[in-house]
Amino acid sequence: MRKLLIGIALMLSSGMVCTVFGQQTPVFANYNYNTVVINPAHAGYYPDADLTLTNLGYFNQFEGSPKNIGLTFNTPLKSERFGLGAGVYSDKIGVSRTSSAFVSYAYKIFFKNPNRGGRWWTYNPNVLSFGITAGMAIYNENLSELNISNDIEFANNVGATIPTLGIGVLYNREHFYLGLSAPNLLSDHLSSDDSVNIEVSNPFYAYAGYRFYVTRAKRFLVKPSVLTKYEPGAPAQIELNTIVNYENNLELGVGYKTNESLNVLVGFRITNHLKFVYNYNQTLRNMPVNNTHGIVLSYRFGEGFRRYDKYY
C-alpha cells in the first residue's frame, strides 16, 4: 500500500519538478534558465556570477500536489577557464520530501570565434566545456501524516541519504549549442538505508538548440531547442521548445513534452541585473493536477544582462 501511494505521488510529479538526481524531467522554463542543474559543464558559463531562484507548484490548490523550490549560484573563477556552480532544492510530493544539494565544477576550452563583433542579446563564446557534479539527496517520508492506523507499513516514518555524482559536456558557438550529461551515475546504490525502497533514476540528457534573427535589424532572436531524457527501462522523453527574445527585454516561449504536457512562458528584464520569468504547464493526460504555475528569478552580478560588446 505504501509503495502504491509513493508511485501515485511520483506519477503526479512527472514533468513538473526537477531534482538534482534526475528523479523527474525538468520543465523547459527551468533548464533553459538554469542549465547547470542538469549539466555541470554549464558551471561558470557567463563572465559574471548569477543567482537563480526557481519555484513550481506553490500556486496549486490541490492538496498534496508537487511543490518544488530551488536556489542555484553559478560563477566563473579567477581564470575564465574554470567555473563553479552550486545549488539547493526541496521537492515535496504528498507526505514525501526530498532535500538536495550539489556542487559543480567545469573546465572550459575556448576557440577563436570566426564571427567576432557585438550582439545585443547575450554573451556567446565559442567554447567546449567539461563538468563534474557531486551532491547529496535526503529523502523523508512522513507516513504519520496519513493517519492510517492498524497497518504496520505506516507505523514508522522512513528516510534515507543518497550521494550523487554526475558528469557533462557542452559545446557552444554563435548559433548552435549541444549538451550531453548524466547527473546521477550512482543512482541509489549508496543509499544510507537499503531497506527503504526509493527508486532514484540515473537519467541521461541530450539537448541542442539553434539561435537566429528574424529581422534585418536583428531585434528579434528565435531560439528553438530540443531536450531528450533517456532512462534505462523507461521510454525516452522529448521536450520541444521555442523562445522568442526581443533585445533581451522581453521573452515569450512555448514548449511540448511528448504525450505529456504543453508549456508557455513569459519573461522580462526588471532591471539590468534582474530577470523575471513566469511559466505555465498544462498536462495532456487525465490527472488530478492538470496545470502548474512557476516562476524563475535570476540576478546577474557585474555587468548584468547588458549588451555584450565582445566575443571570446
C-alpha positions in Angstrom: 0.0 0.0 0.0 2.8 2.4 0.9 4.6 1.7 -2.3 1.3 2.3 -4.3 0.9 5.8 -2.7 4.5 6.7 -3.4 4.0 5.6 -7.0 0.9 7.7 -7.4 2.8 10.7 -6.0 5.7 10.2 -8.4 3.3 9.9 -11.3 1.7 13.2 -10.3 5.0 14.9 -10.2 6.2 13.7 -13.6 7.3 16.7 -15.8 6.6 19.3 -13.1 9.6 19.3 -10.9 13.4 18.9 -11.3 15.7 17.4 -8.7 19.4 17.3 -8.9 19.5 13.5 -9.0 17.2 13.3 -12.0 14.1 11.8 -10.5 11.9 13.9 -12.8 12.4 15.6 -16.1 12.7 19.4 -15.7 10.1 21.8 -17.1 11.7 23.6 -20.0 11.4 27.0 -18.4 13.8 25.8 -15.7 16.5 24.1 -17.7 16.8 26.9 -20.2 17.4 29.4 -17.5 19.2 27.2 -15.0 21.1 24.6 -17.1 23.7 23.8 -14.5 21.1 21.7 -12.7 21.1 19.0 -15.4 24.6 19.7 -16.8 27.7 20.6 -14.7 29.5 21.7 -17.8 27.4 24.9 -17.7 29.1 26.0 -14.4 30.7 29.4 -14.8 29.5 29.8 -18.4 28.8 33.5 -18.2 31.6 36.1 -17.4 29.6 37.3 -14.4 28.2 35.3 -11.4 24.4 34.8 -11.3 21.9 33.7 -8.6 18.7 31.9 -9.7 15.6 31.1 -7.8 13.1 28.6 -9.3 9.6 27.8 -7.9 7.0 25.3 -9.2 3.6 24.2 -7.9 3.2 26.6 -4.9 0.2 28.2 -6.5 -1.6 24.8 -7.0 -4.8 24.4 -5.0 -4.8 20.6 -5.0 -3.7 19.2 -1.5 -0.6 17.1 -1.7 0.3 18.3 -5.2 4.0 18.5 -6.1 5.9 21.6 -4.9 9.5 22.5 -5.8 11.7 25.4 -4.9 15.4 25.7 -5.7 18.3 28.2 -5.5 21.5 28.0 -7.5 24.7 30.0 -7.8 26.9 30.0 -10.8 30.2 31.8 -11.3 33.4 31.8 -13.2 36.6 31.5 -11.1 39.7 33.7 -11.3 40.7 32.1 -14.5 37.9 32.2 -17.2 38.7 28.5 -18.0 37.2 27.3 -14.7 33.7 27.6 -13.4 31.8 26.7 -10.2 28.1 26.1 -9.6 26.1 25.1 -6.5 22.5 24.7 -5.6 19.9 23.5 -3.1 16.5 22.1 -3.9 13.4 21.0 -2.0 10.7 18.8 -3.5 7.5 17.9 -1.7 5.0 15.4 -3.1 2.2 14.5 -0.7 3.9 13.3 2.5 7.3 12.8 0.8 10.0 15.4 0.7 13.5 15.3 -0.9 16.1 18.0 0.1 19.0 18.1 -2.3 22.3 20.0 -2.6 25.0 19.8 -5.2 28.3 21.4 -6.3 29.5 21.5 -9.9 32.9 22.3 -11.4 33.7 22.9 -15.1 36.8 23.3 -17.2 36.5 25.2 -20.5 38.5 25.3 -23.7 38.0 28.5 -25.7 38.3 28.6 -29.5 38.7 31.6 -31.8 35.3 32.9 -32.8 35.1 33.4 -36.6 32.2 35.9 -36.2 33.7 38.5 -33.8 31.6 41.5 -33.1 28.8 42.8 -30.8 25.5 41.2 -30.3 22.8 42.7 -28.1 21.3 39.7 -26.6 23.8 37.6 -24.6 27.4 36.5 -24.0 28.1 33.8 -26.5 31.6 32.2 -26.6 33.0 29.6 -28.9 33.8 27.0 -26.2 34.0 23.4 -25.2 33.3 22.7 -21.6 33.6 19.6 -19.4 31.9 19.3 -16.0 31.6 17.1 -12.9 29.0 17.4 -10.1 28.6 15.8 -6.7 25.9 16.2 -4.1 23.5 14.7 -1.6 19.8 14.0 -1.5 17.9 13.5 1.8 14.7 11.6 1.4 11.9 11.7 4.1 8.5 10.1 4.1 6.3 11.3 6.9 3.7 8.5 6.9 2.2 9.6 10.2 0.5 12.5 8.4 -1.7 9.9 6.6 -3.4 8.9 9.9 -3.6 5.3 8.8 -3.9 3.0 11.8 -3.6 -0.8 12.2 -1.2 -1.0 9.3 2.4 -1.9 10.0 3.5 -0.4 6.7 2.6 3.1 8.0 3.7 2.7 11.6 7.0 4.5 11.2 8.3 7.3 9.1 11.1 6.4 6.7 14.1 8.3 5.4 17.5 7.9 3.6 20.5 9.9 2.5 21.7 9.3 -1.1 25.0 10.6 -2.5 25.0 11.7 -6.2 27.8 12.0 -8.8 27.5 13.1 -12.4 29.3 14.4 -15.5 28.5 16.5 -18.5 29.9 18.2 -21.6 28.8 21.3 -23.5 29.8 22.7 -26.9 28.7 26.2 -27.8 29.3 28.6 -30.7 27.5 31.6 -32.1 24.3 30.0 -33.5 24.4 26.4 -32.1 24.9 24.6 -28.9 24.9 20.9 -27.8 25.0 19.3 -24.4 25.3 15.8 -23.0 25.0 14.9 -19.3 24.5 12.1 -16.8 23.7 13.9 -13.5 23.4 10.8 -11.3 25.6 7.9 -12.3 25.4 6.4 -8.8 21.6 6.0 -8.8 20.6 4.9 -5.3 23.4 2.3 -4.9 25.0 4.2 -1.9 21.7 4.9 -0.1 22.2 5.1 3.7 19.2 2.7 4.2 19.0 -0.3 1.9 15.7 -1.3 3.5 14.0 1.8 2.1 12.8 1.2 -1.5 13.5 4.5 -3.2 13.5 4.4 -7.0 16.1 7.1 -7.8 16.8 7.1 -11.5 20.0 7.6 -13.4 18.9 9.5 -16.5 20.9 10.7 -19.4 20.2 14.0 -21.1 21.0 15.3 -24.6 19.9 18.7 -25.7 20.6 21.1 -28.5 19.5 24.5 -29.7 19.9 27.0 -32.5 19.7 30.8 -32.5 18.8 33.0 -35.4 17.4 36.5 -36.0 14.1 37.1 -37.9 14.6 40.7 -38.9 17.4 42.6 -40.7 17.6 44.9 -37.7 18.3 41.9 -35.5 15.9 42.9 -32.8 14.1 39.6 -32.5 16.1 36.4 -31.7 14.4 33.0 -32.0 15.8 30.0 -30.0 14.3 26.6 -30.9 15.7 23.7 -28.8 15.1 20.1 -28.0 15.9 18.1 -24.9 15.8 14.3 -24.7 15.9 12.3 -21.5 16.7 8.6 -21.6 16.4 6.4 -18.5 17.2 2.6 -18.6 14.0 0.6 -18.6 11.7 3.6 -19.5 10.7 5.2 -22.8 12.6 8.2 -23.9 11.0 11.6 -23.2 11.4 14.6 -25.6 10.8 18.2 -25.0 10.5 20.6 -27.9 10.7 24.3 -27.1 11.0 27.7 -28.8 11.7 31.1 -27.1 11.5 34.4 -28.9 13.6 37.2 -27.3 13.2 40.9 -28.0 16.5 42.7 -27.3 16.9 40.9 -24.0 14.0 42.9 -22.6 11.1 40.5 -23.3 10.8 36.8 -23.9 7.9 34.6 -25.0 8.1 30.8 -25.2 6.1 27.7 -25.9 7.0 24.0 -25.4 5.7 20.5 -25.8 6.7 17.3 -23.9 5.8 14.1 -25.8 2.4 12.8 -24.8 2.5 14.7 -21.5 2.2 18.5 -21.4 2.2 21.9 -23.0 4.2 24.8 -21.6 4.2 28.5 -22.1 6.3 31.2 -20.6 6.7 35.0 -20.5 9.8 36.7 -19.1 11.1 40.3 -18.9 14.1 42.2 -17.6 13.1 44.1 -14.5 16.5 45.9 -14.2 19.8 45.5 -15.9 20.6 42.9 -13.2 17.3 41.2 -12.5 15.2 39.0 -14.8 11.7 37.5 -14.1 10.0 34.6 -15.9 6.6 33.1 -15.4 5.8 29.7 -16.7 2.6 27.6 -17.0 2.4 23.8 -17.5 -0.8 22.2 -18.8 -0.9 18.4 -18.8 -2.3 16.4 -21.7 -3.4 13.4 -19.6 -6.3 12.9 -17.2 -4.6 13.7 -13.9 -5.8 15.3 -10.6 -3.3 18.1 -11.1 -3.6 19.3 -14.7 -1.7 22.6 -14.5 1.2 24.1 -12.7 2.4 27.6 -12.3 6.0 28.6 -11.7 8.4 31.5 -11.6 12.1 32.0 -12.2 14.0 34.9 -10.8 17.6 35.4 -12.0 20.1 38.0 -10.7 23.2 38.6 -12.7 26.1 40.4 -11.0 28.8 42.5 -12.6 27.6 43.9 -15.9 24.3 42.2 -15.5 22.2 41.4 -18.6 24.0 44.2 -20.6 24.6 44.3 -24.4 27.8 42.4 -24.7 30.2 44.2 -27.0 32.8 41.5 -27.5 33.2 37.8 -28.0 35.8 35.3 -26.6 
